[in-house]
Amino acid sequence: MTMLMQANRQWATRPHDQRFTSLTELADFVHAQKRASRSSVVPSGKIGVEPTTDNRGLLVALPGSTDYVAPTHWSFG
């Protein structure tokens, strides 16, 4: 009984975007994240850091692309 209560408490205290009421809903979310994800190997000497004007801090500029990404703590692992 305590395991069931712990699972319920963990689910209830998660942020709203991390609560799934079915495995199908969870699978759809994971597949959408996978489709939106990409990876590339870029030499560190070609990566630039540029300040933003809209108060988002520093963004990483990828070479040959107009995309900018905001680094997370996973970026430095």
mmCIF file of the N, C-alpha and C atoms, coordinates in Angstrom:
data_MODEL
# 
_entry.id   MODEL 
# 
loop_
_atom_site.group_PDB 
_atom_site.id 
_atom_site.type_symbol 
_atom_site.label_atom_id 
_atom_site.label_alt_id 
_atom_site.label_comp_id 
_atom_site.label_asym_id 
_atom_site.label_entity_id 
_atom_site.label_seq_id 
_atom_site.pdbx_PDB_ins_code 
_atom_site.Cartn_x 
_atom_site.Cartn_y 
_atom_site.Cartn_z 
_atom_site.occupancy 
_atom_site.B_iso_or_equiv 
_atom_site.pdbx_formal_charge 
_atom_site.auth_seq_id 
_atom_site.auth_comp_id 
_atom_site.auth_asym_id 
_atom_site.auth_atom_id 
_atom_site.pdbx_PDB_model_num 
ATOM 1   N N  . MET A 1 1  ? 0.816  -1.195 0.000   1.00 0.00 ? 1  MET A N  1 
ATOM 2   C CA . MET A 1 1  ? 0.000  0.000  0.000   1.00 0.00 ? 1  MET A CA 1 
ATOM 3   C C  . MET A 1 1  ? 0.865  1.268  0.000   1.00 0.00 ? 1  MET A C  1 
ATOM 4   N N  . THR A 1 2  ? 1.978  1.265  0.703   1.00 0.00 ? 2  THR A N  1 
ATOM 5   C CA . THR A 1 2  ? 2.806  2.470  0.746   1.00 0.00 ? 2  THR A CA 1 
ATOM 6   C C  . THR A 1 2  ? 3.442  2.749  -0.605  1.00 0.00 ? 2  THR A C  1 
ATOM 7   N N  . MET A 1 3  ? 3.786  1.701  -1.372  1.00 0.00 ? 3  MET A N  1 
ATOM 8   C CA . MET A 1 3  ? 4.361  1.910  -2.699  1.00 0.00 ? 3  MET A CA 1 
ATOM 9   C C  . MET A 1 3  ? 3.358  2.621  -3.608  1.00 0.00 ? 3  MET A C  1 
ATOM 10  N N  . LEU A 1 4  ? 2.092  2.226  -3.519  1.00 0.00 ? 4  LEU A N  1 
ATOM 11  C CA . LEU A 1 4  ? 1.056  2.845  -4.322  1.00 0.00 ? 4  LEU A CA 1 
ATOM 12  C C  . LEU A 1 4  ? 0.894  4.315  -3.946  1.00 0.00 ? 4  LEU A C  1 
ATOM 13  N N  . MET A 1 5  ? 0.945  4.615  -2.665  1.00 0.00 ? 5  MET A N  1 
ATOM 14  C CA . MET A 1 5  ? 0.827  6.005  -2.213  1.00 0.00 ? 5  MET A CA 1 
ATOM 15  C C  . MET A 1 5  ? 2.040  6.825  -2.656  1.00 0.00 ? 5  MET A C  1 
ATOM 16  N N  . GLN A 1 6  ? 3.225  6.230  -2.630  1.00 0.00 ? 6  GLN A N  1 
ATOM 17  C CA . GLN A 1 6  ? 4.425  6.940  -3.077  1.00 0.00 ? 6  GLN A CA 1 
ATOM 18  C C  . GLN A 1 6  ? 4.331  7.262  -4.567  1.00 0.00 ? 6  GLN A C  1 
ATOM 19  N N  . ALA A 1 7  ? 3.869  6.308  -5.353  1.00 0.00 ? 7  ALA A N  1 
ATOM 20  C CA . ALA A 1 7  ? 3.729  6.527  -6.792  1.00 0.00 ? 7  ALA A CA 1 
ATOM 21  C C  . ALA A 1 7  ? 2.713  7.638  -7.056  1.00 0.00 ? 7  ALA A C  1 
ATOM 22  N N  . ASN A 1 8  ? 1.619  7.626  -6.326  1.00 0.00 ? 8  ASN A N  1 
ATOM 23  C CA . ASN A 1 8  ? 0.595  8.653  -6.495  1.00 0.00 ? 8  ASN A CA 1 
ATOM 24  C C  . ASN A 1 8  ? 1.146  10.027 -6.109  1.00 0.00 ? 8  ASN A C  1 
ATOM 25  N N  . ARG A 1 9  ? 1.893  10.107 -5.027  1.00 0.00 ? 9  ARG A N  1 
ATOM 26  C CA . ARG A 1 9  ? 2.454  11.368 -4.564  1.00 0.00 ? 9  ARG A CA 1 
ATOM 27  C C  . ARG A 1 9  ? 3.489  11.894 -5.573  1.00 0.00 ? 9  ARG A C  1 
ATOM 28  N N  . GLN A 1 10 ? 4.314  10.996 -6.096  1.00 0.00 ? 10 GLN A N  1 
ATOM 29  C CA . GLN A 1 10 ? 5.316  11.419 -7.084  1.00 0.00 ? 10 GLN A CA 1 
ATOM 30  C C  . GLN A 1 10 ? 4.647  11.951 -8.342  1.00 0.00 ? 10 GLN A C  1 
ATOM 31  N N  . TRP A 1 11 ? 3.593  11.291 -8.790  1.00 0.00 ? 11 TRP A N  1 
ATOM 32  C CA . TRP A 1 11 ? 2.877  11.738 -9.985  1.00 0.00 ? 11 TRP A CA 1 
ATOM 33  C C  . TRP A 1 11 ? 2.217  13.098 -9.728  1.00 0.00 ? 11 TRP A C  1 
ATOM 34  N N  . ALA A 1 12 ? 1.613  13.247 -8.574  1.00 0.00 ? 12 ALA A N  1 
ATOM 35  C CA . ALA A 1 12 ? 0.874  14.474 -8.261  1.00 0.00 ? 12 ALA A CA 1 
ATOM 36  C C  . ALA A 1 12 ? 1.787  15.686 -8.076  1.00 0.00 ? 12 ALA A C  1 
ATOM 37  N N  . THR A 1 13 ? 3.031  15.466 -7.687  1.00 0.00 ? 13 THR A N  1 
ATOM 38  C CA . THR A 1 13 ? 3.932  16.600 -7.453  1.00 0.00 ? 13 THR A CA 1 
ATOM 39  C C  . THR A 1 13 ? 4.789  16.938 -8.671  1.00 0.00 ? 13 THR A C  1 
ATOM 40  N N  . ARG A 1 14 ? 4.633  16.196 -9.748  1.00 0.00 ? 14 ARG A N  1 
ATOM 41  C CA . ARG A 1 14 ? 5.380  16.507 -10.973 1.00 0.00 ? 14 ARG A CA 1 
ATOM 42  C C  . ARG A 1 14 ? 4.795  17.751 -11.633 1.00 0.00 ? 14 ARG A C  1 
ATOM 43  N N  . PRO A 1 15 ? 5.622  18.471 -12.417 1.00 0.00 ? 15 PRO A N  1 
ATOM 44  C CA . PRO A 1 15 ? 5.075  19.596 -13.192 1.00 0.00 ? 15 PRO A CA 1 
ATOM 45  C C  . PRO A 1 15 ? 4.008  19.087 -14.153 1.00 0.00 ? 15 PRO A C  1 
ATOM 46  N N  . HIS A 1 16 ? 3.103  19.969 -14.532 1.00 0.00 ? 16 HIS A N  1 
ATOM 47  C CA . HIS A 1 16 ? 1.965  19.566 -15.368 1.00 0.00 ? 16 HIS A CA 1 
ATOM 48  C C  . HIS A 1 16 ? 2.398  18.896 -16.674 1.00 0.00 ? 16 HIS A C  1 
ATOM 49  N N  . ASP A 1 17 ? 3.503  19.357 -17.274 1.00 0.00 ? 17 ASP A N  1 
ATOM 50  C CA . ASP A 1 17 ? 3.927  18.777 -18.548 1.00 0.00 ? 17 ASP A CA 1 
ATOM 51  C C  . ASP A 1 17 ? 4.605  17.421 -18.395 1.00 0.00 ? 17 ASP A C  1 
ATOM 52  N N  . GLN A 1 18 ? 4.753  16.946 -17.161 1.00 0.00 ? 18 GLN A N  1 
ATOM 53  C CA . GLN A 1 18 ? 5.339  15.625 -16.921 1.00 0.00 ? 18 GLN A CA 1 
ATOM 54  C C  . GLN A 1 18 ? 4.319  14.642 -16.354 1.00 0.00 ? 18 GLN A C  1 
ATOM 55  N N  . ARG A 1 19 ? 3.052  14.988 -16.392 1.00 0.00 ? 19 ARG A N  1 
ATOM 56  C CA . ARG A 1 19 ? 1.994  14.091 -15.906 1.00 0.00 ? 19 ARG A CA 1 
ATOM 57  C C  . ARG A 1 19 ? 1.286  13.467 -17.093 1.00 0.00 ? 19 ARG A C  1 
ATOM 58  N N  . PHE A 1 20 ? 1.258  12.181 -17.144 1.00 0.00 ? 20 PHE A N  1 
ATOM 59  C CA . PHE A 1 20 ? 0.608  11.461 -18.227 1.00 0.00 ? 20 PHE A CA 1 
ATOM 60  C C  . PHE A 1 20 ? -0.402 10.496 -17.615 1.00 0.00 ? 20 PHE A C  1 
ATOM 61  N N  . THR A 1 21 ? -1.597 10.489 -18.162 1.00 0.00 ? 21 THR A N  1 
ATOM 62  C CA . THR A 1 21 ? -2.650 9.639  -17.612 1.00 0.00 ? 21 THR A CA 1 
ATOM 63  C C  . THR A 1 21 ? -2.724 8.279  -18.287 1.00 0.00 ? 21 THR A C  1 
ATOM 64  N N  . SER A 1 22 ? -1.941 8.088  -19.353 1.00 0.00 ? 22 SER A N  1 
ATOM 65  C CA . SER A 1 22 ? -1.919 6.786  -20.017 1.00 0.00 ? 22 SER A CA 1 
ATOM 66  C C  . SER A 1 22 ? -0.543 6.558  -20.638 1.00 0.00 ? 22 SER A C  1 
ATOM 67  N N  . LEU A 1 23 ? -0.245 5.315  -20.888 1.00 0.00 ? 23 LEU A N  1 
ATOM 68  C CA . LEU A 1 23 ? 1.025  4.996  -21.541 1.00 0.00 ? 23 LEU A CA 1 
ATOM 69  C C  . LEU A 1 23 ? 1.043  5.482  -22.988 1.00 0.00 ? 23 LEU A C  1 
ATOM 70  N N  . THR A 1 24 ? -0.119 5.511  -23.619 1.00 0.00 ? 24 THR A N  1 
ATOM 71  C CA . THR A 1 24 ? -0.213 6.019  -24.985 1.00 0.00 ? 24 THR A CA 1 
ATOM 72  C C  . THR A 1 24 ? 0.138  7.505  -25.033 1.00 0.00 ? 24 THR A C  1 
ATOM 73  N N  . GLU A 1 25 ? -0.354 8.268  -24.064 1.00 0.00 ? 25 GLU A N  1 
ATOM 74  C CA . GLU A 1 25 ? -0.048 9.697  -23.983 1.00 0.00 ? 25 GLU A CA 1 
ATOM 75  C C  . GLU A 1 25 ? 1.448  9.918  -23.754 1.00 0.00 ? 25 GLU A C  1 
ATOM 76  N N  . LEU A 1 26 ? 2.035  9.106  -22.893 1.00 0.00 ? 26 LEU A N  1 
ATOM 77  C CA . LEU A 1 26 ? 3.478  9.190  -22.638 1.00 0.00 ? 26 LEU A CA 1 
ATOM 78  C C  . LEU A 1 26 ? 4.264  8.844  -23.898 1.00 0.00 ? 26 LEU A C  1 
ATOM 79  N N  . ALA A 1 27 ? 3.871  7.783  -24.590 1.00 0.00 ? 27 ALA A N  1 
ATOM 80  C CA . ALA A 1 27 ? 4.568  7.366  -25.812 1.00 0.00 ? 27 ALA A CA 1 
ATOM 81  C C  . ALA A 1 27 ? 4.479  8.445  -26.884 1.00 0.00 ? 27 ALA A C  1 
ATOM 82  N N  . ASP A 1 28 ? 3.309  9.071  -27.041 1.00 0.00 ? 28 ASP A N  1 
ATOM 83  C CA . ASP A 1 28 ? 3.158  10.151 -28.022 1.00 0.00 ? 28 ASP A CA 1 
ATOM 84  C C  . ASP A 1 28 ? 4.090  11.315 -27.707 1.00 0.00 ? 28 ASP A C  1 
ATOM 85  N N  . PHE A 1 29 ? 4.196  11.678 -26.421 1.00 0.00 ? 29 PHE A N  1 
ATOM 86  C CA . PHE A 1 29 ? 5.073  12.771 -25.997 1.00 0.00 ? 29 PHE A CA 1 
ATOM 87  C C  . PHE A 1 29 ? 6.530  12.442 -26.300 1.00 0.00 ? 29 PHE A C  1 
ATOM 88  N N  . VAL A 1 30 ? 6.957  11.221 -25.991 1.00 0.00 ? 30 VAL A N  1 
ATOM 89  C CA . VAL A 1 30 ? 8.342  10.807 -26.215 1.00 0.00 ? 30 VAL A CA 1 
ATOM 90  C C  . VAL A 1 30 ? 8.661  10.784 -27.710 1.00 0.00 ? 30 VAL A C  1 
ATOM 91  N N  . HIS A 1 31 ? 7.742  10.303 -28.528 1.00 0.00 ? 31 HIS A N  1 
ATOM 92  C CA . HIS A 1 31 ? 7.972  10.267 -29.976 1.00 0.00 ? 31 HIS A CA 1 
ATOM 93  C C  . HIS A 1 31 ? 8.047  11.681 -30.555 1.00 0.00 ? 31 HIS A C  1 
ATOM 94  N N  . ALA A 1 32 ? 7.233  12.592 -30.048 1.00 0.00 ? 32 ALA A N  1 
ATOM 95  C CA . ALA A 1 32 ? 7.287  13.983 -30.518 1.00 0.00 ? 32 ALA A CA 1 
ATOM 96  C C  . ALA A 1 32 ? 8.629  14.616 -30.151 1.00 0.00 ? 32 ALA A C  1 
ATOM 97  N N  . GLN A 1 33 ? 9.125  14.330 -28.948 1.00 0.00 ? 33 GLN A N  1 
ATOM 98  C CA . GLN A 1 33 ? 10.439 14.847 -28.559 1.00 0.00 ? 33 GLN A CA 1 
ATOM 99  C C  . GLN A 1 33 ? 11.539 14.268 -29.438 1.00 0.00 ? 33 GLN A C  1 
ATOM 100 N N  . LYS A 1 34 ? 11.426 13.001 -29.758 1.00 0.00 ? 34 LYS A N  1 
ATOM 101 C CA . LYS A 1 34 ? 12.431 12.357 -30.608 1.00 0.00 ? 34 LYS A CA 1 
ATOM 102 C C  . LYS A 1 34 ? 12.446 12.982 -32.001 1.00 0.00 ? 34 LYS A C  1 
ATOM 103 N N  . ARG A 1 35 ? 11.272 13.266 -32.558 1.00 0.00 ? 35 ARG A N  1 
ATOM 104 C CA . ARG A 1 35 ? 11.203 13.886 -33.885 1.00 0.00 ? 35 ARG A CA 1 
ATOM 105 C C  . ARG A 1 35 ? 11.802 15.297 -33.867 1.00 0.00 ? 35 ARG A C  1 
ATOM 106 N N  . ALA A 1 36 ? 11.659 15.999 -32.747 1.00 0.00 ? 36 ALA A N  1 
ATOM 107 C CA . ALA A 1 36 ? 12.156 17.377 -32.650 1.00 0.00 ? 36 ALA A CA 1 
ATOM 108 C C  . ALA A 1 36 ? 13.638 17.438 -32.298 1.00 0.00 ? 36 ALA A C  1 
ATOM 109 N N  . SER A 1 37 ? 14.219 16.320 -31.913 1.00 0.00 ? 37 SER A N  1 
ATOM 110 C CA . SER A 1 37 ? 15.622 16.294 -31.491 1.00 0.00 ? 37 SER A CA 1 
ATOM 111 C C  . SER A 1 37 ? 16.540 16.027 -32.674 1.00 0.00 ? 37 SER A C  1 
ATOM 112 N N  . ARG A 1 38 ? 17.728 16.546 -32.551 1.00 0.00 ? 38 ARG A N  1 
ATOM 113 C CA . ARG A 1 38 ? 18.756 16.249 -33.547 1.00 0.00 ? 38 ARG A CA 1 
ATOM 114 C C  . ARG A 1 38 ? 20.111 16.414 -32.880 1.00 0.00 ? 38 ARG A C  1 
ATOM 115 N N  . SER A 1 39 ? 21.084 15.805 -33.448 1.00 0.00 ? 39 SER A N  1 
ATOM 116 C CA . SER A 1 39 ? 22.434 15.945 -32.912 1.00 0.00 ? 39 SER A CA 1 
ATOM 117 C C  . SER A 1 39 ? 23.402 16.127 -34.071 1.00 0.00 ? 39 SER A C  1 
ATOM 118 N N  . SER A 1 40 ? 24.495 16.785 -33.774 1.00 0.00 ? 40 SER A N  1 
ATOM 119 C CA . SER A 1 40 ? 25.533 16.963 -34.772 1.00 0.00 ? 40 SER A CA 1 
ATOM 120 C C  . SER A 1 40 ? 26.863 17.113 -34.054 1.00 0.00 ? 40 SER A C  1 
ATOM 121 N N  . VAL A 1 41 ? 27.902 16.699 -34.735 1.00 0.00 ? 41 VAL A N  1 
ATOM 122 C CA . VAL A 1 41 ? 29.248 16.828 -34.178 1.00 0.00 ? 41 VAL A CA 1 
ATOM 123 C C  . VAL A 1 41 ? 29.877 18.061 -34.812 1.00 0.00 ? 41 VAL A C  1 
ATOM 124 N N  . VAL A 1 42 ? 30.209 19.026 -33.970 1.00 0.00 ? 42 VAL A N  1 
ATOM 125 C CA . VAL A 1 42 ? 30.783 20.284 -34.436 1.00 0.00 ? 42 VAL A CA 1 
ATOM 126 C C  . VAL A 1 42 ? 32.076 20.521 -33.677 1.00 0.00 ? 42 VAL A C  1 
ATOM 127 N N  . PRO A 1 43 ? 33.177 20.811 -34.369 1.00 0.00 ? 43 PRO A N  1 
ATOM 128 C CA . PRO A 1 43 ? 34.421 21.124 -33.662 1.00 0.00 ? 43 PRO A CA 1 
ATOM 129 C C  . PRO A 1 43 ? 34.216 22.331 -32.745 1.00 0.00 ? 43 PRO A C  1 
ATOM 130 N N  . SER A 1 44 ? 34.742 22.251 -31.558 1.00 0.00 ? 44 SER A N  1 
ATOM 131 C CA . SER A 1 44 ? 34.510 23.315 -30.574 1.00 0.00 ? 44 SER A CA 1 
ATOM 132 C C  . SER A 1 44 ? 35.053 24.664 -31.027 1.00 0.00 ? 44 SER A C  1 
ATOM 133 N N  . GLY A 1 45 ? 36.058 24.682 -31.870 1.00 0.00 ? 45 GLY A N  1 
ATOM 134 C CA . GLY A 1 45 ? 36.598 25.937 -32.360 1.00 0.00 ? 45 GLY A CA 1 
ATOM 135 C C  . GLY A 1 45 ? 35.660 26.691 -33.289 1.00 0.00 ? 45 GLY A C  1 
ATOM 136 N N  . LYS A 1 46 ? 34.651 26.004 -33.823 1.00 0.00 ? 46 LYS A N  1 
ATOM 137 C CA . LYS A 1 46 ? 33.712 26.640 -34.744 1.00 0.00 ? 46 LYS A CA 1 
ATOM 138 C C  . LYS A 1 46 ? 32.420 27.091 -34.066 1.00 0.00 ? 46 LYS A C  1 
ATOM 139 N N  . ILE A 1 47 ? 32.295 26.827 -32.790 1.00 0.00 ? 47 ILE A N  1 
ATOM 140 C CA . ILE A 1 47 ? 31.090 27.221 -32.062 1.00 0.00 ? 47 ILE A CA 1 
ATOM 141 C C  . ILE A 1 47 ? 31.298 28.613 -31.489 1.00 0.00 ? 47 ILE A C  1 
ATOM 142 N N  . GLY A 1 48 ? 30.317 29.473 -31.683 1.00 0.00 ? 48 GLY A N  1 
ATOM 143 C CA . GLY A 1 48 ? 30.404 30.832 -31.156 1.00 0.00 ? 48 GLY A CA 1 
ATOM 144 C C  . GLY A 1 48 ? 29.334 31.081 -30.113 1.00 0.00 ? 48 GLY A C  1 
ATOM 145 N N  . VAL A 1 49 ? 29.564 32.043 -29.258 1.00 0.00 ? 49 VAL A N  1 
ATOM 146 C CA . VAL A 1 49 ? 28.590 32.432 -28.243 1.00 0.00 ? 49 VAL A CA 1 
ATOM 147 C C  . VAL A 1 49 ? 28.253 33.895 -28.468 1.00 0.00 ? 49 VAL A C  1 
ATOM 148 N N  . GLU A 1 50 ? 26.963 34.183 -28.550 1.00 0.00 ? 50 GLU A N  1 
ATOM 149 C CA . GLU A 1 50 ? 26.527 35.540 -28.819 1.00 0.00 ? 50 GLU A CA 1 
ATOM 150 C C  . GLU A 1 50 ? 25.495 35.973 -27.791 1.00 0.00 ? 50 GLU A C  1 
ATOM 151 N N  . PRO A 1 51 ? 25.572 37.232 -27.337 1.00 0.00 ? 51 PRO A N  1 
ATOM 152 C CA . PRO A 1 51 ? 24.556 37.727 -26.405 1.00 0.00 ? 51 PRO A CA 1 
ATOM 153 C C  . PRO A 1 51 ? 23.254 38.006 -27.148 1.00 0.00 ? 51 PRO A C  1 
ATOM 154 N N  . THR A 1 52 ? 22.162 37.966 -26.445 1.00 0.00 ? 52 THR A N  1 
ATOM 155 C CA . THR A 1 52 ? 20.874 38.264 -27.054 1.00 0.00 ? 52 THR A CA 1 
ATOM 156 C C  . THR A 1 52 ? 20.402 39.642 -26.622 1.00 0.00 ? 52 THR A C  1 
ATOM 157 N N  . THR A 1 53 ? 19.518 40.186 -27.401 1.00 0.00 ? 53 THR A N  1 
ATOM 158 C CA . THR A 1 53 ? 18.960 41.491 -27.065 1.00 0.00 ? 53 THR A CA 1 
ATOM 159 C C  . THR A 1 53 ? 17.646 41.373 -26.314 1.00 0.00 ? 53 THR A C  1 
ATOM 160 N N  . ASP A 1 54 ? 17.096 40.173 -26.238 1.00 0.00 ? 54 ASP A N  1 
ATOM 161 C CA . ASP A 1 54 ? 15.800 40.004 -25.577 1.00 0.00 ? 54 ASP A CA 1 
ATOM 162 C C  . ASP A 1 54 ? 15.926 39.379 -24.188 1.00 0.00 ? 54 ASP A C  1 
ATOM 163 N N  . ASN A 1 55 ? 17.072 39.557 -23.564 1.00 0.00 ? 55 ASN A N  1 
ATOM 164 C CA . ASN A 1 55 ? 17.300 39.143 -22.176 1.00 0.00 ? 55 ASN A CA 1 
ATOM 165 C C  . ASN A 1 55 ? 17.201 37.633 -21.974 1.00 0.00 ? 55 ASN A C  1 
ATOM 166 N N  . ARG A 1 56 ? 17.575 36.844 -22.983 1.00 0.00 ? 56 ARG A N  1 
ATOM 167 C CA . ARG A 1 56 ? 17.615 35.391 -22.823 1.00 0.00 ? 56 ARG A CA 1 
ATOM 168 C C  . ARG A 1 56 ? 19.012 34.909 -22.449 1.00 0.00 ? 56 ARG A C  1 
ATOM 169 N N  . GLY A 1 57 ? 19.938 35.824 -22.277 1.00 0.00 ? 57 GLY A N  1 
ATOM 170 C CA . GLY A 1 57 ? 21.293 35.435 -21.908 1.00 0.00 ? 57 GLY A CA 1 
ATOM 171 C C  . GLY A 1 57 ? 22.139 35.154 -23.121 1.00 0.00 ? 57 GLY A C  1 
ATOM 172 N N  . LEU A 1 58 ? 23.044 34.197 -22.987 1.00 0.00 ? 58 LEU A N  1 
ATOM 173 C CA . LEU A 1 58 ? 23.932 33.837 -24.091 1.00 0.00 ? 58 LEU A CA 1 
ATOM 174 C C  . LEU A 1 58 ? 23.354 32.669 -24.870 1.00 0.00 ? 58 LEU A C  1 
ATOM 175 N N  . LEU A 1 59 ? 23.489 32.735 -26.171 1.00 0.00 ? 59 LEU A N  1 
ATOM 176 C CA . LEU A 1 59 ? 23.059 31.644 -27.040 1.00 0.00 ? 59 LEU A CA 1 
ATOM 177 C C  . LEU A 1 59 ? 24.264 31.111 -27.783 1.00 0.00 ? 59 LEU A C  1 
ATOM 178 N N  . VAL A 1 60 ? 24.252 29.835 -28.094 1.00 0.00 ? 60 VAL A N  1 
ATOM 179 C CA . VAL A 1 60 ? 25.331 29.201 -28.845 1.00 0.00 ? 60 VAL A CA 1 
ATOM 180 C C  . VAL A 1 60 ? 24.971 29.259 -30.324 1.00 0.00 ? 60 VAL A C  1 
ATOM 181 N N  . ALA A 1 61 ? 25.885 29.807 -31.108 1.00 0.00 ? 61 ALA A N  1 
ATOM 182 C CA . ALA A 1 61 ? 25.692 29.906 -32.551 1.00 0.00 ? 61 ALA A CA 1 
ATOM 183 C C  . ALA A 1 61 ? 26.350 28.702 -33.219 1.00 0.00 ? 61 ALA A C  1 
ATOM 184 N N  . LEU A 1 62 ? 25.582 27.980 -34.000 1.00 0.00 ? 62 LEU A N  1 
ATOM 185 C CA . LEU A 1 62 ? 26.116 26.814 -34.704 1.00 0.00 ? 62 LEU A CA 1 
ATOM 186 C C  . LEU A 1 62 ? 26.613 27.229 -36.077 1.00 0.00 ? 62 LEU A C  1 
ATOM 187 N N  . PRO A 1 63 ? 27.791 26.758 -36.485 1.00 0.00 ? 63 PRO A N  1 
ATOM 188 C CA . PRO A 1 63 ? 28.351 27.168 -37.775 1.00 0.00 ? 63 PRO A CA 1 
ATOM 189 C C  . PRO A 1 63 ? 27.505 26.668 -38.943 1.00 0.00 ? 63 PRO A C  1 
ATOM 190 N N  . GLY A 1 64 ? 27.358 27.535 -39.940 1.00 0.00 ? 64 GLY A N  1 
ATOM 191 C CA . GLY A 1 64 ? 26.618 27.166 -41.136 1.00 0.00 ? 64 GLY A CA 1 
ATOM 192 C C  . GLY A 1 64 ? 25.122 27.084 -40.930 1.00 0.00 ? 64 GLY A C  1 
ATOM 193 N N  . SER A 1 65 ? 24.625 27.644 -39.854 1.00 0.00 ? 65 SER A N  1 
ATOM 194 C CA . SER A 1 65 ? 23.213 27.560 -39.549 1.00 0.00 ? 65 SER A CA 1 
ATOM 195 C C  . SER A 1 65 ? 22.738 28.881 -38.969 1.00 0.00 ? 65 SER A C  1 
ATOM 196 N N  . THR A 1 66 ? 21.475 29.166 -39.150 1.00 0.00 ? 66 THR A N  1 
ATOM 197 C CA . THR A 1 66 ? 20.891 30.362 -38.547 1.00 0.00 ? 66 THR A CA 1 
ATOM 198 C C  . THR A 1 66 ? 20.249 30.039 -37.209 1.00 0.00 ? 66 THR A C  1 
ATOM 199 N N  . ASP A 1 67 ? 20.393 28.799 -36.766 1.00 0.00 ? 67 ASP A N  1 
ATOM 200 C CA . ASP A 1 67 ? 19.815 28.372 -35.490 1.00 0.00 ? 67 ASP A CA 1 
ATOM 201 C C  . ASP A 1 67 ? 20.717 28.763 -34.333 1.00 0.00 ? 67 ASP A C  1 
ATOM 202 N N  . TYR A 1 68 ? 20.103 29.141 -33.259 1.00 0.00 ? 68 TYR A N  1 
ATOM 203 C CA . TYR A 1 68 ? 20.810 29.402 -32.014 1.00 0.00 ? 68 TYR A CA 1 
ATOM 204 C C  . TYR A 1 68 ? 20.195 28.520 -30.944 1.00 0.00 ? 68 TYR A C  1 
ATOM 205 N N  . VAL A 1 69 ? 21.020 28.034 -30.061 1.00 0.00 ? 69 VAL A N  1 
ATOM 206 C CA . VAL A 1 69 ? 20.518 27.192 -28.983 1.00 0.00 ? 69 VAL A CA 1 
ATOM 207 C C  . VAL A 1 69 ? 20.975 27.748 -27.646 1.00 0.00 ? 69 VAL A C  1 
ATOM 208 N N  . ALA A 1 70 ? 20.141 27.570 -26.655 1.00 0.00 ? 70 ALA A N  1 
ATOM 209 C CA . ALA A 1 70 ? 20.498 27.976 -25.301 1.00 0.00 ? 70 ALA A CA 1 
ATOM 210 C C  . ALA A 1 70 ? 21.077 26.759 -24.597 1.00 0.00 ? 70 ALA A C  1 
ATOM 211 N N  . PRO A 1 71 ? 22.297 26.835 -24.095 1.00 0.00 ? 71 PRO A N  1 
ATOM 212 C CA . PRO A 1 71 ? 22.895 25.669 -23.449 1.00 0.00 ? 71 PRO A CA 1 
ATOM 213 C C  . PRO A 1 71 ? 22.172 25.327 -22.148 1.00 0.00 ? 71 PRO A C  1 
ATOM 214 N N  . THR A 1 72 ? 22.122 24.057 -21.851 1.00 0.00 ? 72 THR A N  1 
ATOM 215 C CA . THR A 1 72 ? 21.544 23.574 -20.597 1.00 0.00 ? 72 THR A CA 1 
ATOM 216 C C  . THR A 1 72 ? 22.677 22.936 -19.794 1.00 0.00 ? 72 THR A C  1 
ATOM 217 N N  . HIS A 1 73 ? 22.364 22.480 -18.592 1.00 0.00 ? 73 HIS A N  1 
ATOM 218 C CA . HIS A 1 73 ? 23.402 21.833 -17.795 1.00 0.00 ? 73 HIS A CA 1 
ATOM 219 C C  . HIS A 1 73 ? 23.869 20.529 -18.452 1.00 0.00 ? 73 HIS A C  1 
ATOM 220 N N  . TRP A 1 74 ? 23.040 19.930 -19.317 1.00 0.00 ? 74 TRP A N  1 
ATOM 221 C CA . TRP A 1 74 ? 23.447 18.715 -20.019 1.00 0.00 ? 74 TRP A CA 1 
ATOM 222 C C  . TRP A 1 74 ? 24.487 19.029 -21.091 1.00 0.00 ? 74 TRP A C  1 
ATOM 223 N N  . SER A 1 75 ? 24.552 20.270 -21.536 1.00 0.00 ? 75 SER A N  1 
ATOM 224 C CA . SER A 1 75 ? 25.492 20.652 -22.584 1.00 0.00 ? 75 SER A CA 1 
ATOM 225 C C  . SER A 1 75 ? 26.938 20.521 -22.158 1.00 0.00 ? 75 SER A C  1 
ATOM 226 N N  . PHE A 1 76 ? 27.177 20.604 -20.873 1.00 0.00 ? 76 PHE A N  1 
ATOM 227 C CA . PHE A 1 76 ? 28.547 20.620 -20.378 1.00 0.00 ? 76 PHE A CA 1 
ATOM 228 C C  . PHE A 1 76 ? 28.991 19.275 -19.829 1.00 0.00 ? 76 PHE A C  1 
ATOM 229 N N  . GLY A 1 77 ? 28.166 18.243 -19.989 1.00 0.00 ? 77 GLY A N  1 
ATOM 230 C CA . GLY A 1 77 ? 28.483 16.929 -19.459 1.00 0.00 ? 77 GLY A CA 1 
ATOM 231 C C  . GLY A 1 77 ? 29.394 16.137 -20.366 1.00 0.00 ? 77 GLY A C  1 
# 
